[in-house]
Amino acid sequence: MLLRLVATFLLGTASLTAVANDHTHAHSHASEAQTMDITQVWSRAMPPSAPTGAVYFSLRNPTGQAARLTGAHTTRAERAELHTHVHEGDMMRMEQIEAVDVPANGQVEFEPGGHHVMLFKLSKPLAAGDHFPLTLIFEKAGEVTVEVSVQEQPPQGHGDSHMHH
């Protein structure tokens, strides 16, 4: 009887250790995705007939390892793409980009006239005061969902340069 009790105790302890290790492993992946500091997430209010919009934000990587943003998606649009503006002489045009590298302990601004997430075929117009989720996809850190605030004007710290979407 004592032998059976000891065996049950040892088996139970081994199972709990395995579960604890799995939980720690899952938690480390979840915290990796939370390492990005994403602030001032906004989109400009657009006329009801506008089929597209853009999302801007500040992306800070406080870790010692470089990160890479590879995409985005939202229920608010049929398609979301990473874009930037390219200067060619006196002209400026938008261009889709594959990814945005965020240096270790660095920051990248997504702002009018620069990097942004372009939204195509909006499910409904971007009206001031609205909010919607946007999921950013990182190469190693996975997905991070943020809340986008639709505003008439950029928040403090985001210039209203060059081009409107």
C-alpha positions, -999 to +999 in steps of 0.1 A: +000+000+000+028+024+009+047+015-023+015+023-044+011+056-026+048+066-032+045+056-069+013+077-073+029+106-056+060+104-079+039+100-110+017+130-100+048+152-093+063+143-127+030+152-144+028+186-125+064+194-135+056+187-172+025+209-170+044+237-153+072+235-179+046+236-207+029+266-191+063+284-187+071+277-223+038+290-236+041+321-213+076+329-228+061+330-263+032+352-252+056+376-235+078+377-266+048+391-285+042+417-258+078+431-260+069+456-287+057+490-274+031+502-298+016+536-290-004+564-306-023+540-329-046+561-351-063+565-384-076+596-401-113+600-405-122+597-442-152+606-463-179+579-465-170+572-502-133+565-495-125+528-502-091+530-484-075+543-452-042+542-434-031+534-398-002+552-381+016+544-349+049+545-330+067+512-328+094+508-301+115+477-296+129+478-261+147+445-264+183+437-273+173+419-305+161+433-338+125+427-347+107+426-380+071+436-388+059+415-417+022+423-420-011+433-406-048+424-408-081+438-395-118+430-398-123+466-408-108+460-443-106+433-468-068+437-470-041+454-450-006+461-464+026+476-451+034+507-472+059+536-474+063+568-494+091+570-519+105+603-532+113+604-569+125+638-579+097+662-571+071+634-569+061+612-540+044+579-544+032+551-521+048+517-524+040+484-508+069+470-487+075+434-476+085+442-440+098+469-416+129+462-395+129+476-360+164+478-346+172+465-311+164+492-286+151+512-315+120+529-327+102+533-361+075+558-367+045+550-389+032+585-399+018+604-428+044+607-456+063+577-443+056+541-432+019+532-427-005+503-428-027+507-458-063+494-455-081+484-487-119+478-493-130+491-459-160+473-444-174+507-433-162+543-435-135+555-411-155+580-390-141+602-362-146+586-328-146+550-341-123+523-328-113+490-344-087+463-338-056+459-360-033+429-357+004+434-364+024+404-374+060+401-363+085+376-378+095+361-344+073+377-318+040+366-335+008+387-335+000+417-315-035+433-316-039+470-309-069+493-309-070+520-336-086+553-328-101+571-358-094+609-355-099+641-375-063+652-367-031+634-359-023+630-322+004+652-307+038+641-319+026+629-353+032+654-381+006+659-408+032+659-436+030+656-473+002+633-483-033+623-472-050+589-478 
